[in-house]
Amino acid sequence: MRTPSPGMAAVERLRRARPKNWGARASIAALAVLAVGSWIVRDFGLTELASARRLANLENFAAELVPFPFRSADFEFGVLWTWISGMMRSRGFEAALNTLAISIAAIVLAGVVGALLSLVAARTLMTASPFLPASGSALAATEWGWILARSACRLFMIFARSIPEYIWAFLFLAMLGPMAWALVLALALHNAGILGRLGAEVVENTESPPLAALRALGATRAQLALSAVFPLAFSRFLLFFLYRWETCVREATVLGMLGIASLGFWIQDARARNTYDEMFLLILIGGVLVIIGDVVSSLVREWVRRQG
């Protein structure tokens, strides 16, 4: 048996002597017990999943994914291109553009509202004496008003982001009818709650000495927010903004299944007509949209990091 080197032996002694985190170990054990328990209690059996009927359904589904022109003929690239281009002209381009437009409109509206909410929810800005230590009975008396305003703003953001976009879309469709604005408002409201919460953290973690100096020189709360806080927090807020836009692109596809002519609407239509080849192509178009959004977002984030 190979004898460990003195260095490795020392590392092993240190590993054994390190303090044990029994809380983390107990949490992992509890999660394992819950996972196994839910598997047993709810009967998530693999036998039914791998039954002959399920496998036959899977085989039929895979056969339906083959584009219709090739179910009775050999593959030809020209025929495939004709089929794809026909699908794109009939509904693909319009559905993709609608999905992209909904996501952009939603995230711009969410960004504006979220930025305003983040300023109101920030504990360093919305106080009786922003970025300065409170002193005096007058400040102490007015501080409760600022606490209530911040708390109301934070409760609104929790409420906005706690309800899924799909539920918000149901409500707005009931109020506004079948129009794209229902999806835009649903996505914007949910993401405004998220961006407002993240933005408030950014504002609170902004370097306070320069802001305290400006406040001591007599800068008003609005001047601090517009000329100091916003420029300092903008780059980090933009990163969150772009990340949530990627999510909006995906969610705009899903919300189209409620009846608005985005990709989700035509995916649901193809599913209802059992044309799984068309459905799969539309799903791929949605995937391409998300990839494009991710690439654009990554490029902008990298540019922001280099500038910052």
VOGU-3710 file (C-alpha; in Angstrom, 3 decimals, decimal comma):
1> mrtpspgmaa> 0,000/0,000/0,000  1,376/3,391/-0,989  2,396/5,573/1,975  0,989/9,121/1,740  3,495/11,943/1,571  4,014/14,141/4,662  2,160/16,982/2,961  -0,866/14,842/2,147  -0,839/13,408/5,663  -0,896/16,938/7,098
11> verlrrarpk> -3,817/17,867/4,831  -5,708/14,766/5,958  -5,094/15,627/9,627  -6,397/19,153/9,064  -9,469/17,782/7,250  -10,291/15,497/10,168  -9,653/18,242/12,725  -11,899/20,803/11,011  -15,097/21,789/12,875  -18,114/19,730/11,861
21> nwgarasiaa> -21,165/21,587/10,585  -23,869/19,378/12,035  -26,616/21,737/10,909  -25,651/21,314/7,252  -25,365/17,546/7,663  -28,768/17,357/9,340  -30,290/19,451/6,524  -28,860/17,151/3,859  -30,126/14,083/5,737  -33,595/15,638/6,121
31> lavlavgswi> -33,748/16,455/2,396  -32,742/12,889/1,536  -35,457/11,483/3,840  -38,075/13,832/2,352  -37,090/12,903/-1,219  -37,258/9,170/-0,525  -40,466/9,568/1,467  -42,231/11,536/-1,269  -41,094/8,980/-3,843  -42,562/6,130/-1,788
41> vrdfgltela> -45,738/7,844/-0,557  -46,739/9,269/-3,945  -45,822/6,072/-5,793  -43,528/7,518/-8,452  -42,822/4,057/-9,748  -40,502/3,391/-12,658  -42,453/0,295/-13,675  -45,370/2,260/-15,119  -43,010/4,744/-16,765  -41,211/1,936/-18,624
51> sarrlanlen> -44,349/-0,058/-19,469  -44,943/-1,344/-22,978  -47,785/1,122/-23,530  -45,616/4,092/-22,550  -42,777/2,933/-24,782  -45,204/2,505/-27,687  -46,482/6,057/-27,135  -42,905/7,331/-27,121  -42,165/5,525/-30,385  -45,286/6,973/-32,024
61> faaelvpfpf> -44,423/10,453/-30,778  -40,882/10,193/-32,174  -42,317/9,133/-35,545  -44,653/12,166/-35,542  -41,669/14,496/-35,066  -40,362/13,577/-38,535  -41,292/16,410/-40,928  -44,322/15,470/-42,997  -42,564/15,528/-46,439  -40,133/12,781/-45,306
71> rsadfefgvl> -42,630/10,293/-43,920  -43,030/8,728/-47,328  -39,866/9,900/-49,096  -36,105/10,057/-48,609  -34,437/13,053/-47,043  -33,533/15,966/-49,320  -32,194/19,243/-48,034  -34,099/21,255/-50,626  -37,402/19,707/-49,551  -36,575/20,376/-45,882
81> wtwisgmmrs> -35,714/23,998/-46,653  -38,966/24,448/-48,572  -40,970/23,036/-45,656  -39,180/25,194/-43,057  -39,409/28,380/-45,134  -43,103/27,766/-45,740  -43,690/27,389/-42,010  -41,706/30,528/-41,275  -43,643/32,584/-43,833  -47,040/31,344/-42,686
91> rgfeaalntl> -46,596/31,837/-38,921  -43,011/31,424/-37,708  -41,644/34,927/-38,376  -44,748/36,686/-37,123  -44,947/34,540/-33,987  -41,243/35,045/-33,207  -41,465/38,820/-33,708  -44,579/39,028/-31,524  -42,856/37,036/-28,797  -39,778/39,260/-28,964
101> aisiaaivla> -41,877/42,447/-28,986  -43,877/41,332/-25,935  -40,706/40,508/-24,002  -39,012/43,813/-24,859  -42,075/45,933/-24,019  -42,527/44,049/-20,752  -38,934/44,301/-19,570  -38,656/48,011/-20,431  -41,800/48,746/-18,419  -40,586/46,475/-15,601
111> gvvgallslv> -37,184/48,171/-15,617  -38,635/51,671/-15,262  -41,070/50,677/-12,501  -38,481/48,462/-10,774  -35,921/51,283/-10,726  -38,410/53,637/-9,068  -39,470/50,982/-6,569  -35,856/50,215/-5,709  -35,272/53,834/-4,701  -38,354/53,908/-2,495
121> aartlmtasp> -37,492/50,554/-0,897  -33,833/51,374/-0,162  -33,211/51,731/3,572  -30,247/54,066/3,005  -32,076/56,562/0,765  -35,617/56,576/2,148  -34,789/57,715/5,671  -35,176/60,986/7,512  -31,473/61,643/6,882  -30,274/59,782/3,746
131> flpasgsala> -26,788/58,264/4,048  -26,214/60,113/7,338  -26,682/58,812/10,886  -30,016/59,889/12,365  -29,849/62,292/15,287  -32,302/64,391/17,235  -35,905/63,869/18,289  -37,275/65,477/15,118  -35,509/62,897/12,941  -36,621/60,099/15,251
141> atewgwilar> -40,230/61,273/15,002  -40,262/61,388/11,202  -38,359/58,118/10,788  -41,520/56,073/11,354  -43,110/57,640/8,291  -40,176/56,575/6,124  -40,243/53,082/7,633  -43,939/52,745/6,755  -43,337/53,988/3,193  -40,459/51,542/2,671
151> sacrlfmifa> -42,432/48,674/4,181  -45,460/49,372/1,968  -43,215/49,427/-1,100  -41,516/46,175/-0,134  -44,853/44,476/0,550  -46,083/45,530/-2,889  -42,950/44,089/-4,517  -43,376/40,813/-2,611  -47,001/40,616/-3,748  -46,107/41,401/-7,376
161> rsipeyiwaf> -43,413/38,754/-7,665  -45,147/36,105/-5,536  -47,939/35,644/-8,106  -46,715/33,807/-11,244  -46,843/35,547/-14,609  -49,376/33,001/-15,836  -51,864/33,992/-13,096  -51,315/37,698/-13,731  -51,928/37,061/-17,430  -55,234/35,306/-16,636
171> lflamlgpma> -56,348/38,333/-14,622  -55,319/40,909/-17,225  -56,920/38,891/-20,040  -60,163/38,894/-18,043  -59,927/42,673/-17,606  -58,571/43,740/-21,008  -59,626/40,918/-23,297  -57,406/38,981/-25,743  -54,692/41,530/-26,493  -50,918/41,593/-26,251
181> walvlalalh> -51,012/44,251/-23,515  -52,382/41,657/-21,111  -49,179/39,609/-21,470  -46,970/42,709/-21,377  -48,527/43,916/-18,119  -48,393/40,441/-16,569  -44,692/40,062/-17,317  -43,937/43,674/-16,366  -45,687/43,503/-12,994  -44,010/40,261/-11,937
191> nagilgrlga> -40,548/41,377/-13,064  -40,946/44,860/-11,569  -41,275/43,201/-8,173  -38,104/41,209/-8,787  -36,076/44,092/-10,237  -37,270/46,439/-7,495  -36,111/44,024/-4,796  -32,734/43,439/-6,437  -32,335/47,137/-7,200  -32,994/48,066/-3,574
201> evventespp> -30,149/45,769/-2,537  -27,892/47,449/-5,096  -28,761/50,916/-3,784  -28,205/49,861/-0,169  -24,803/48,362/-1,020  -23,632/51,442/-2,943  -20,573/53,120/-1,442  -21,940/55,533/1,148  -19,026/57,937/1,895  -19,359/59,938/-1,373
211> laalralgat> -23,143/60,019/-0,959  -22,836/61,092/2,675  -20,488/63,894/1,616  -22,980/65,136/-0,979  -25,774/65,021/1,578  -23,661/66,934/4,091  -23,098/69,612/1,431  -26,843/70,090/1,127  -27,874/67,791/-1,735  -31,554/66,940/-1,702
221> raqlalsavf> -32,922/63,400/-1,787  -33,882/63,754/-5,462  -30,448/65,133/-6,350  -28,779/62,231/-4,548  -30,949/59,710/-6,393  -30,509/61,177/-9,881  -26,930/62,449/-9,840  -25,208/59,974/-7,517  -27,151/56,818/-6,648  -28,424/56,085/-10,147
231> plafsrfllf> -25,018/56,422/-11,908  -23,280/54,308/-9,250  -25,923/51,567/-9,251  -26,706/51,571/-12,983  -24,192/48,965/-14,148  -25,261/46,345/-11,590  -28,943/47,081/-12,137  -28,410/46,645/-15,875  -27,047/43,130/-15,296  -30,224/42,164/-13,428
241> flyrwetcvr> -32,316/43,859/-16,123  -30,732/41,796/-18,898  -31,055/38,562/-16,958  -34,763/39,158/-16,417  -35,176/39,983/-20,121  -33,923/36,490/-20,974  -36,622/35,151/-18,655  -39,247/37,365/-20,315  -38,415/35,883/-23,725  -39,102/32,388/-22,393
251> eatvlgmlgi> -42,229/33,394/-20,490  -43,668/35,299/-23,464  -43,566/32,019/-25,394  -45,431/30,172/-22,640  -48,032/32,907/-22,074  -48,944/32,820/-25,754  -50,773/29,574/-24,984  -53,477/31,726/-23,378  -54,581/32,865/-26,842  -52,240/35,671/-27,932
261> aslgfwiqda> -50,518/35,059/-31,288  -46,990/34,513/-30,029  -45,032/31,291/-30,367  -46,952/29,691/-27,528  -50,267/30,175/-29,337  -49,059/28,383/-32,466  -47,374/25,650/-30,410  -50,703/25,009/-28,697  -52,470/25,121/-32,083  -50,091/22,537/-33,559
271> rarntydemf> -50,560/20,347/-30,489  -54,344/20,512/-30,868  -54,058/19,480/-34,537  -51,602/16,675/-33,640  -49,023/18,091/-36,069  -46,060/17,416/-33,815  -43,515/18,151/-36,546  -44,796/21,738/-36,782  -44,971/21,970/-32,989  -41,345/20,851/-32,656
281> lliliggvlv> -40,184/23,385/-35,258  -41,950/26,197/-33,386  -40,348/25,035/-30,130  -36,951/25,166/-31,855  -37,696/28,720/-33,008  -38,409/29,632/-29,383  -35,110/28,044/-28,378  -33,276/30,072/-31,017  -34,907/33,263/-29,709  -33,715/32,499/-26,187
291> iigdvvsslv> -30,194/31,737/-27,450  -30,087/35,044/-29,353  -31,283/36,892/-26,256  -28,674/35,136/-24,133  -25,880/36,027/-26,565  -26,931/39,682/-26,721  -27,260/39,808/-22,936  -23,841/38,190/-22,440  -22,173/40,661/-24,809  -23,725/43,638/-23,040
301> rewvrrqg> -22,840/42,247/-19,588  -19,244/41,711/-20,676  -19,095/45,275/-22,016  -20,483/46,613/-18,724  -17,916/44,635/-16,715  -15,056/45,987/-18,852  -16,339/49,538/-18,469  -16,809/49,097/-14,705
//
